[in-house]
Every structure is written in structure tokens, then in C-alpha cells.
Amino acid sequence: MTDPWLFILGIGEDGVEGLSPAAATLLRQAEAVFGGRRHLALAAPLIRGEPHPWPSPMADGYPALLARRGRPTVALASGDPFCFGVGATLARQVPPGEFLCIPAPSAFALARARLGWAAQDCATLSFCGRPLEPVLPLLQPGARILALSADAGTPAALAALLTCHGFGPSRLHLLEALGGPRERQRSATADTFALEAGPLNLLGIEVVAGPEARILPLAPGLPEALFEQDGQITKREVRAVTLSALAPRQGELLWDVGCGSGSVAIEWMLRHPSLRAIGLEPRADRAAQAARNALALGVPALRVIEAAAPVGFDGLPTPDAVFLGGGASHPGVLEAAWAALRPGGRLVANAVTLETEAVLIAAHRRWGGSLTRIGVERLDSVGTLHGYRPLMTVTQYAVQKPADPRPAAVAGIGARPAAAAADIVALVRGAEALSGHRVTRLLAPGFRRDVPALAEAASALGLPLAFAAREAILAAQGHCPTRSAAALEATGIASVAEGCALAGGGALVLPRIDGPGVTCALATERNA
């Protein structure tokens, strides 16, 4: 199926009057219209089909929407559906070519028009279902920020946060119900903010730093004083070199092993909003400390696990980079981190003891890479005079794991609704071992989109997950070497895993293998 059946329409506070002629026609012709109750009320004059208010949680409504595949259906969203909206979520549920989006002006676009701010000069974020703290790294003097509020309480809470961090002189522009008859705009500084907001509002922030403002530098190597810590922290100069060696890239995941205060993981995440990190720390007090630091420094998404290495590695998503700030000399830790690291990923380990240095020298003999000595001396008092006092010398080992030489393959996955992620992961790893290929992506049938174990397994494997259309799977059935009567009865398809693999790949290299509630088959990557 290539013709669109799902039409994702943006609607503003001006209701149907603001829709384009094309969007208005699609809304009238839709047999069913999905949306929030506010959106359905705005669009009511043109709705001829059956309205479907989104349930809570919204994901519970996806099966009803997907069951309408092939029939004209509309999903309503605020403004631009692909700007912090439902568009990206629905695009993950419906294959490309089966949906069409017609956006309306986003709230950000309307706010910029009211304030006279250029799009390229503004940072944007949303507080809807998210904490306020990610705004902290954006608080740079002179910056302009546009933020979607979660509710009527967000503006006052944000003003309090800014004031607490020394940005009380910042000007907050409160814009409400933009584009509609109830539109209103008011302003106040954060430290004098006493405006009562309506539930539908957006904030424009003109950042002004007070004398005691806590401004987060844009360069790595934050001062130790910014972290709550007990003395066990990677010093700022060494941390800056460590971040350089870890070389973060967009969307990557770091394991910070023995994270202590969490300083390296936090600075990794501060480099770009897409970066993720997991900190492993065996001491409960330090794990709690790392979580508090992450919140205070604007990266609350840092995942801190109270566990020791290497046992704590079990079940974690595949890392793109690993940092060992301590514990590299413990038996099996370095080897387990290396084994877990994806091909092409980076491992960096710092040592201050001779014993750990010996382990790193041995690793250098095995895996190559580089060894660097880092010496730092800081000015200190010597009685009434001054001199340079050296910190402990750090030996840093950095290495990139070689690319996997095995040919690439796509894994077709068949799964029962109650399948477990661990069983999918184990079966994919088994398929790799049997075939001599490396799996680069997972492809499952579209009718299993609501099986949570599929996304969980993809995350654990560090692989992208996509869904094959029923028609594509059926078209491949004649090339499938195995058939399952049970699968045919349950799904109408006799070869689910093989059909998925062939629908997304080239030649079949591993026929179906079975696990508890899951099947897997491999086909060559077409671009390999």
C-alpha cells in the first residue's frame, strides 16, 4: 500500500478557519478523526466521521487507529505536528507513504512573529511531560529561548528556577492561546513574576545573568565546585582531556563505570541534547549524589544504576563509548567493557595507581590505542609564599574498537504478544553466531507494533527497529523455505520471520530459528 490513508492535520486556536482548503477537505472526507478533546472541539464544524478522543495513555489508542488502515482517517495535532507533537510518534507507527501531514503554524512560529525574534537565534524546548532542568544549560547571557509550558503552573515554576540560579533579571514573555480569540501577551522579570497563566501558554525567555548567576560554560571541564562530591571526582583538566578522548557524537550512549559524582557522564550529556549516558556506581551514597548533580546541571535524563562492574553490565543497551574512571584493575572489568562496546566505539580508562597502569599497559599490548600521561599543577600557598602543587599524575588509555568484519544482515523477527525482550536478544545473538553475519537492524511485522519487547530488545542490542507491511511479507512467502501452521492460523502468514527478513533485505542467509515465543531469520543487507 502506497497511497496515504492517514492524514495528520495541524490545527490552531483559530479552529477550522485557519485550515488550508486541502486540510479542510481531508477533514470533511475522513471516516474517523482522532485527536485530543480540545482539538476535536476546534475541528467540530467540519467533522463528518466518527470522533475518537485519545485515551490516556495515548498509546492505548494506537490499535484503534491502525485498525483503520486503508480507510481515510485524520489525526489532529496542535500547530505543526512534527514540532514537539504527535507527528513523529505516528510516523513510527505508520510506514512512509501511508500518511500525509499538513501542518499549521507552530506555537513557536507564532511566538517568534509576536516577539520579532528570528528562528535561527532562538533555542526551543518543551516542558510538556518533561522536567524544567534541561533549560539550565541554555541559560547563556543574551540567549533567547522559547519553551512550551506543561500547564498553568509552569511559568511560575520556571521563574522560580531561574531566580534560584541567579537569572532573576531575565525577562519572561508569557504568550497564551496564540492564534485564537483569547490570545494574550504579558511580560515580567523572573524575580518579580506574579502573573497568573492560562493552561495553554508558551514562554519566551530573554536571558539576563545576575551577579551570582550559575552560568554553565560551553566548554568541557566544569569546575569541581559545580558538583556535589566527596573528593572522588575526575579533576576538571583531566575531565576535559577525557571528554576529548571519548569524542561524543550525536545520539551516542556512554557507560560511565564507577561514575562517582557523575561528572564525566554529565559533561558528556551537556555536549549535545541527543547524547545519553548510564552511570554505574556501587555505592548508594555516590549513586544518589550523581543523580542530584545531573538534575542540578540540567541533564536529568542521566540514568544512574547502583551496581558494580562487570555484573552491572548485564541487560544494558550496547554502548558507543565506555569510560572507566576507577575499577579498571578489578578482574574482568576491562575485558567485559571491551566485549560490550560496539564495533567502532571508544574506550577510555584513567589510572592513578601503578597496579591499574599495569593493566592499561597490558590492554595497550592486546588492543592497541594510545597511552597518555596527564600531569596538572595548581597554584597553592606555601606558608606566606606561593608555589605549584602537583595533582596525582593520570595515565589515560584510549582505544577504538575495530569495525566488525562480518557481513551485514537484517534480522526478521516474529514475536508473540507476550514475548520477552531477553529472548529476542538471545535469539538474535544466536542467529549471528550460526550465520557468521552481524545484524545491523531488526524488522518485525507491522501488526506487532504494540509488542513492547521488540523496542526493548532493539534498545538492548543498540539496533534500529522497523516494521514491514503485511503486503511486503506476503509477497515474500514464495521464497521462504519454512512454514508454520501455527503462525498461519494466528496471523494469516506462514513464514513471519523469513518474510520480514526478505521484505527488508536481500538473499536469505539463515532460515527461521525458534526461541520462546519468538522466531528469527537473517537476510543480507541490500547495501552491503
Residue pairs with C-beta under 8 A, 6 or more apart in sequence:
1 69
1 70
1 97
1 98
1 469
1 471
2 97
2 98
3 97
3 98
4 97
4 98
4 99
4 100
5 68
5 69
5 70
5 71
5 72
5 73
5 98
5 99
6 65
6 73
6 74
6 75
6 90
6 94
6 98
6 99
6 100
7 23
7 26
7 27
7 30
7 72
7 73
7 74
7 75
7 99
7 100
7 101
7 102
8 74
8 75
8 77
8 81
8 86
8 87
8 90
8 99
8 100
8 101
8 102
9 19
9 23
9 26
9 27
9 43
9 74
9 75
9 76
9 77
9 81
9 101
9 102
9 104
10 23
10 76
10 77
10 78
10 79
10 80
10 81
10 85
10 101
10 102
10 103
10 104
10 105
10 106
11 18
11 19
11 39
11 42
11 43
11 76
11 77
11 78
11 79
11 104
12 18
12 42
12 78
12 79
12 104
12 105
12 110
12 178
12 179
12 180
13 42
13 177
13 178
13 179
13 180
13 181
13 182
13 183
13 200
14 179
14 180
14 181
15 42
15 43
15 45
15 180
16 24
16 27
16 42
16 43
16 45
16 46
18 104
18 179
19 27
19 46
19 104
20 102
22 102
23 102
23 104
24 46
26 72
26 74
26 100
26 102
27 33
27 43
27 46
27 47
27 74
28 46
28 48
29 48
29 72
30 47
30 48
30 49
30 72
30 73
30 74
31 49
31 50
31 68
31 71
31 72
31 73
32 49
32 50
32 51
32 52
32 68
32 71
32 73
32 74
33 40
33 43
33 47
33 49
33 50
33 51
33 52
33 73
33 74
33 75
33 76
34 52
34 54
34 61
34 64
34 65
34 73
34 74
34 75
34 76
35 43
35 51
35 52
35 53
35 54
35 74
35 75
35 76
35 77
36 53
36 54
36 76
37 53
39 76
39 77
39 78
40 47
40 51
40 53
40 76
42 76
43 76
49 72
49 74
52 61
52 64
52 65
54 61
55 61
58 86
58 89
59 450
62 93
62 449
62 450
63 450
65 73
65 75
65 90
65 93
66 93
66 94
66 446
66 449
69 98
75 81
75 86
75 90
77 85
77 86
77 87
78 85
78 107
79 85
79 103
79 104
79 105
79 106
79 107
79 109
79 110
80 87
80 103
80 104
80 105
80 106
80 109
81 87
81 90
81 101
81 103
82 88
82 91
82 101
82 103
83 103
83 106
83 107
83 108
84 124
84 126
84 128
84 148
87 101
90 99
91 99
93 449
95 446
95 467
95 469
105 179
107 148
107 178
107 202
108 119
108 122
108 124
108 146
108 148
108 202
109 119
110 175
110 178
110 179
111 117
111 146
111 173
111 175
111 178
111 202
111 204
112 118
112 119
112 122
112 146
114 175
114 178
114 185
115 173
115 175
115 204
117 144
117 146
117 204
121 144
122 144
122 145
122 146
123 138
123 143
123 144
123 145
123 146
124 145
124 146
124 147
125 134
125 135
125 138
125 145
125 146
125 147
125 148
126 147
126 148
127 147
127 148
127 149
127 150
127 154
127 158
128 148
128 149
128 150
129 150
130 150
131 295
131 300
132 154
132 157
132 158
132 161
133 161
133 295
133 296
133 298
133 299
133 300
134 273
134 298
134 299
134 300
135 145
135 147
135 158
135 161
135 205
135 298
136 161
136 165
136 216
136 296
136 297
136 298
137 216
137 270
137 297
137 298
137 299
138 145
138 207
138 298
139 162
139 165
139 167
139 170
139 207
139 209
139 213
139 215
139 216
140 207
140 215
140 218
141 207
141 208
141 209
141 213
141 215
142 207
143 205
143 207
144 204
144 205
144 206
144 207
145 203
145 204
145 205
145 207
146 202
146 203
146 204
146 205
147 158
147 202
147 203
147 205
148 202
149 155
149 158
149 197
149 201
149 202
149 203
151 199
152 196
152 197
152 198
152 199
152 201
153 197
154 197
154 201
154 203
155 172
155 174
155 193
155 195
155 197
155 201
155 203
156 193
156 195
156 197
158 172
158 190
158 203
158 205
159 172
159 188
159 190
159 191
159 193
160 190
162 168
162 170
162 172
162 190
162 205
163 190
163 191
165 213
165 214
166 209
166 210
166 211
166 212
166 213
166 214
167 190
167 207
167 208
167 209
167 210
167 213
168 189
168 190
168 191
168 210
169 189
169 190
169 191
169 208
169 209
169 210
170 189
170 190
170 205
170 206
170 207
170 208
171 187
171 188
171 189
171 190
171 205
171 206
171 208
172 187
172 188
172 189
172 190
172 193
172 203
172 204
172 205
173 185
173 186
173 187
173 203
173 204
173 205
173 206
174 184
174 185
174 186
174 187
174 188
174 195
174 197
174 201
174 203
175 183
175 184
175 185
175 201
175 202
175 203
175 204
176 182
176 183
176 184
176 185
176 197
176 198
176 200
176 201
176 202
177 183
177 184
177 198
177 200
177 201
178 202
182 198
184 198
186 195
188 194
188 195
189 208
209 215
214 226
216 222
216 226
216 270
216 297
216 298
219 240
220 239
220 240
220 243
220 244
220 267
220 270
220 271
221 236
221 237
221 239
221 240
221 243
221 267
222 236
222 239
222 263
222 267
222 297
223 236
224 233
224 235
224 236
224 263
226 297
227 233
227 261
227 262
227 263
227 266
227 293
227 297
228 261
228 289
228 292
228 293
228 296
229 260
229 261
229 263
229 289
229 293
230 261
230 285
230 286
230 289
232 260
232 261
232 286
232 326
233 260
233 261
233 263
234 242
234 260
234 263
234 264
234 325
234 350
235 376
235 391
237 374
237 376
238 350
238 374
238 376
238 394
238 396
239 263
239 264
239 267
241 372
241 374
241 396
242 264
242 323
242 325
242 348
242 350
242 396
243 264
243 267
243 268
243 271
245 346
245 348
245 396
245 398
246 254
246 264
246 268
246 321
246 323
246 346
246 348
247 321
247 346
248 254
248 268
248 271
248 272
248 275
248 321
249 320
250 272
250 274
250 275
251 274
251 275
251 276
252 275
252 276
252 320
252 321
253 275
253 276
253 277
253 278
253 317
253 318
253 319
253 320
253 321
253 462
254 264
254 265
254 268
254 275
254 276
254 277
254 278
254 319
254 320
254 321
254 322
254 323
255 277
255 278
255 280
255 313
255 316
255 319
255 321
255 322
255 323
255 337
255 340
256 262
256 264
256 265
256 268
256 277
256 278
256 279
256 280
256 323
256 325
257 280
257 309
257 322
257 323
257 324
257 325
257 326
257 327
257 333
257 337
258 280
258 281
258 282
258 309
258 324
258 325
258 326
258 327
259 265
259 279
259 280
259 281
259 286
259 287
259 290
259 304
259 325
260 281
260 286
260 289
260 290
260 325
260 326
261 286
261 289
261 290
261 293
262 279
262 281
262 289
262 290
262 291
262 293
262 294
262 302
262 304
263 293
264 323
264 325
265 277
265 278
265 279
265 290
265 294
265 302
265 323
266 277
266 290
266 293
266 294
266 297
266 299
266 302
268 275
268 277
268 321
269 275
269 276
269 277
269 294
269 299
269 301
269 302
270 297
270 298
270 299
276 301
276 303
277 299
277 302
277 303
278 302
278 303
278 304
278 305
278 316
278 317
278 319
279 287
279 290
279 302
279 303
279 304
279 305
280 305
280 307
280 308
280 309
280 312
280 313
281 287
281 290
281 304
281 305
281 306
281 307
282 306
282 307
282 308
282 312
283 306
284 306
287 304
287 305
287 306
290 302
290 304
291 302
291 304
294 300
294 301
294 302
294 304
305 312
305 316
308 327
309 327
309 330
309 333
309 336
309 337
310 332
310 333
310 335
310 336
310 337
313 336
313 337
313 340
315 422
315 460
316 340
316 460
317 459
317 460
317 461
317 462
318 340
318 341
318 342
318 460
318 461
318 462
319 340
319 341
319 342
319 345
319 462
320 341
320 342
320 345
320 346
320 462
321 341
321 345
321 346
321 347
321 348
322 337
322 338
322 340
322 341
322 345
322 346
322 347
322 348
323 347
323 348
323 349
323 350
324 333
324 334
324 337
324 347
324 348
324 349
324 350
325 349
325 350
326 350
327 333
328 334
328 349
328 351
328 356
328 359
328 360
329 351
329 353
329 355
329 356
329 358
329 359
334 349
334 359
334 363
337 347
338 347
338 363
338 367
338 401
341 347
341 401
342 401
342 462
343 401
343 402
343 403
343 404
343 438
344 400
344 401
344 402
344 403
345 400
345 401
346 398
346 399
346 400
346 401
347 369
347 397
347 398
347 399
347 400
347 401
348 396
348 397
348 398
349 356
349 360
349 363
349 396
349 397
350 394
350 395
350 396
350 397
351 357
351 359
351 360
351 394
351 395
351 396
351 397
352 392
352 393
352 394
352 395
356 395
357 395
360 371
360 395
360 397
361 371
363 369
363 397
363 399
364 370
364 371
364 397
364 399
367 399
367 401
368 399
369 397
369 398
369 399
369 400
370 397
370 398
370 399
371 395
371 396
371 397
372 395
372 396
372 398
373 393
373 394
373 395
373 396
374 393
374 394
374 395
374 396
375 390
375 391
375 393
375 394
376 390
376 391
377 388
377 389
377 390
377 391
378 388
378 389
378 391
379 386
379 387
379 388
379 389
380 386
380 387
380 388
380 389
404 438
406 432
406 436
406 437
406 438
407 436
407 437
407 438
407 524
407 525
407 528
408 437
408 438
408 439
408 440
408 524
408 525
408 528
409 432
409 435
409 437
409 438
409 439
409 440
409 505
409 509
409 510
409 522
409 523
409 524
409 525
409 528
410 439
410 440
410 441
410 442
410 443
410 501
410 504
410 505
410 522
410 523
410 524
410 525
411 428
411 431
411 439
411 441
411 442
411 443
411 501
411 520
411 521
411 522
412 443
412 444
412 468
412 496
412 497
412 498
412 499
412 500
412 501
412 502
412 503
412 504
412 505
412 520
412 521
412 522
412 523
413 424
413 428
413 442
413 443
413 444
413 454
413 497
413 500
413 518
413 519
413 520
414 444
414 445
414 448
414 487
414 496
414 497
414 500
414 512
414 518
414 519
414 520
415 424
415 444
415 448
415 451
415 453
415 454
415 517
415 518
415 519
416 451
416 517
416 518
417 448
417 450
417 451
418 517
419 451
419 453
419 454
419 516
419 517
419 518
420 453
420 516
420 517
421 452
421 453
421 454
421 456
421 457
421 460
422 457
423 453
423 515
423 516
423 517
423 518
424 453
424 454
424 457
424 515
424 518
424 520
425 457
425 460
425 461
426 515
427 513
427 514
427 515
427 518
427 519
427 520
428 439
428 442
428 457
428 461
428 520
430 513
430 515
430 520
431 437
431 439
431 510
431 513
431 520
431 521
431 522
432 438
432 439
434 510
434 513
435 509
435 510
435 522
437 509
437 510
437 522
437 524
439 461
439 463
439 522
440 463
440 525
441 463
441 464
441 465
441 466
441 504
442 454
442 457
442 458
442 461
442 463
442 464
442 465
442 466
443 465
443 466
443 467
443 468
443 500
443 501
443 503
443 504
443 505
444 451
444 454
444 465
444 466
444 467
444 468
444 500
445 467
445 468
445 470
445 473
445 491
445 493
445 496
445 499
445 500
446 467
446 468
446 469
446 470
447 470
447 491
448 454
448 467
449 467
454 465
455 465
458 464
458 465
466 504
468 499
468 500
468 503
468 504
469 503
470 493
472 499
472 503
473 493
473 496
473 499
473 500
473 503
474 493
474 499
475 503
476 495
476 498
476 499
476 502
476 503
477 493
477 494
477 495
477 499
479 498
479 502
479 508
480 494
480 495
480 498
480 499
480 502
480 508
481 498
481 508
481 511
482 495
482 498
482 511
482 512
483 494
483 495
484 494
484 495
484 496
484 512
484 519
485 494
487 493
487 494
487 495
487 496
487 519
488 494
493 499
495 512
496 519
497 512
497 519
497 520
497 521
498 508
498 511
498 512
498 521
500 521
501 508
501 521
501 522
501 523
502 508
502 523
504 523
505 522
505 523
505 524
505 525
505 526
506 523
506 524
506 525
506 526
506 528
507 523
507 524
508 521
508 522
508 523
509 522
509 523
509 524
510 520
510 521
510 522
511 521
512 519
512 520
512 521
513 519
513 520
513 521
